[in-house]
Amino acid sequence: MRKLYTGLAWTVAGAVVVQAAAIAFAFGGMLNLVSEGGVVDKALLESFQAGGVGELGFMIHGVVGAGLIPLLALALLVVSFFVRVRGARLWAAIVLGLVVLQVTLGFSITDMPYLGLIHGANALAVVVAASIAAMRVRRAAVVAATDASPAPDPAPEPAPEAASPDAVSA
């Protein structure tokens, strides 16, 4: 279960990196379109006809951010109940809480664009929390493995001297 927990935590962190790459691709494509005289409006974004200008990045950002990452964070929390490492549940809950905040901010950006500032900063918080969750469990596994290894045998103690047959018994 520790490997599954660690894998899920690293996958959450990696998916956030995919998010950043996808949105950078999307906006780079849109800026390229505008610099060449094109117009970006609601009709263009809804038509999905602007191939090659990064609209795929918006789609990737939406699917990974609204679907995959929340499922991974929820799975991380469920698995944390089977991992016997101190703090595993706490860090999984922190990751899930940050992801819920992230999704809420993402859907609220269209109404209040300044929430994008928090959305970007919170993405970094998700990466950090997921990384800490993964490293804590990994570190606990390494410590448990070193504690479970047999200790080297100490130098044999000298055998007590046997009583000589001439000894007087009291």
Sequence and secondary structure as in RCSB ss.txt:
>XXXX:A:sequence
MRKLYTGLAWTVAGAVVVQAAAIAFAFGGMLNLVSEGGVVDKALLESFQAGGVGELGFMIHGVVGAGLIPLLALA
LLVVSFFVRVRGARLWAAIVLGLVVLQVTLGFSITDMPYLGLIHGANALAVVVAASIAAMRVRRAAVVAATDASP
APDPAPEPAPEAASPDAVSA
>XXXX:A:secstr
 HHHHHHHHHHHHHHHHHHHHHHHHHHHHHHHHHHTT    HHHHHHT  TTSSHHHHHHHHHIIIIIHHHHHHH
HHHHHTT  STTHHHHHHHHHHHHHHHHHHHHHTTT TTHHHHHHHHHHHHHHHHHHHHHHHHHHHHHHHHHHS 
              TT    
